[in-house]
């Protein structure tokens, strides 16, 4: 199934501005983002992907959006998660109910994608630790390629708006 994407905002971001934002994000992180996530940000700057359903354990969730570079920077400032964000992870997306999608930055599992039930409880405490993380994919590409829709097109019903239809583009992940 071909994947499509629509912007989170009213229109697509300028590629030149987005590339500069990605460089600033990498300065904040003190390291380079893994491919193909880096190229995804430079090309699309986040967005709403279709198909959008993914499995986490026994449950199905909707990938509501993948974050823009600006929103990732905002989340890293701690105003949303406080000190709850798992150390060594980058928030890159969410479902509508508080399940965060994270990109691992740790060397031994760099680029892997995880789900994390959002909390502002301090990371490493009894209610917010490694046990709450669920691996969704070995890399950003495998996570996106695992997204699907139901036979009843429930994901399409969630994703579709006239604005998204008018602004959608094919989603291509490059390495």
N, C-alpha and C positions, 0 to 999 in steps of 0.2 A: 504494500500500500504506500503510495507517495505521501510524504508528510508536507503539511503547509504550516505557515506561521503568519500571524498578524501582529502589528505593533501593540505594545501596552498603552501607548499614548495616542494622541489624535493622528499622528502621522509617523513615518519612518524617520529616525534620527540621521543626521549628517554623518557619513562614514569618516570624514576627516576629524570631526569633533569626537566621535566615538573612539577612534584609535588613540587620540590624545587622552581620553578618559581611561582607557585600558592601561596605558602607560602609567598614569597616576595611581591607578589601583595597584599595579605591580610594584610601584615604589612604596605604597603603604604596606603591602605584603612582604616586601623585601625579597621578591622572587618572581619568576615568570610563571604565568598560568599555563596549565597543560593544554595541549591540543586534543580534540578539536574545540574545547570550550573557549579558548582564547579567540580563535577565528570566528566562532559563533557570536561572541560579544562584539567583535569588530564589525561583523557583517550585519547583524540584526539588532544588537543592543537589547537583548531580551525579547520577550513576546509571548503570545499565546499560541501554543503548538496544537495541531490536530493531526492524527489522533492523540488523545490525551489521557486515557485511562491506564493506570499501572497497578500492579499487585504489590502489596506490602504485607507479608505474612499471608493470612487467609482472606484479607479484605482487599477490595478494589477502591482506588482513590482517583480523583480527577486532578491532573496537573493544571492548576488554574492559570499560572503564569510562570515564566522564567524571568528573573529580575533584570533590570537595566543596570549598567555600571553605576549610575548615580544612586540607585536604591541599594545596591550592595554596599557602597561606601557608607551610606546612611546607617545601614544595619550594623556595620563594623564599629560604629561610634558608640554602640551600647545602649542607645536610647530605647530600643524595642526589647531586646533580650536581657538587658542588664549584663550581669556576669554569667548568664546561663548558656551562652553559645558555646558549643563544644570547642575546646582548644584544638587548633590544627585543622579547622574546617571553615569553609566559606559558604554562606547561605546563597543559593542560586535560584531558588524557586519555592513555590508553595502550593498546597491544595487549599480549597476554600475553608477548611476546618481547623487549621493550625498545625498541620504536618509540614515541616520544612524539608526542602530538598537541599542537601549539602554536598559540596565538592571537597574531598579530602586533600589536604595540602601536605600531609606527613609523607616523608620520603619513602617509607616502606609500603605505602598504599596510595601514593600520589595519583590523583585523577579519578579515584573510585567515587561512586555516587552512593549516598546514604539518605535514609529518611530519619527524621528526628522529631518526635512530638514536642513542639515548642513549649518552653517554660522559661521563666526568669529565675528559677531556683539556681543557685550557684553550681557551675559545672564541677563535677567530681564529688558532689555530695550524694547522700543516700537516695535521693529521688531524681537525680540528673547525672547519669554516668554512662559509660560505654555500653552497658546492657540495653540502653534505650535506643541505640543506633541500629538500624536495619539496612543491610547492604542491598542496593537496588541494581547496581551494575558495576562492571569492572572498569568502565570509563563512561564519559558523557555520551559517546556514540552508541554504546550498547544500551544505555538507559533510554535514549530517544528511540532507538530501533525496537525497544520492547513495548512501547506505547501502542495501544490498540483501542478499538471501539467495540461495542457489543453488537450483536445481530440486530437489535432494535434501534441502533444508532443513538443510544443515550448520550454518548460523548459529543456527537454532532449537535444534538439539541442543547447541550450545555455551552458549546463553543460558539455556535453560529449567532452572529448579529449582522445587520446590513453593513455596518462599518467594517467589521472584520472581512466580510465577503468582498467589499470594494478594495480593501488594502492588502489582502492575502498575497503571499508569494510562496513559491516552492521552497521548502527547507532543504538546503544542501549543506552537509557537514564535510568540511575539508580538513585534511591533516597536513 
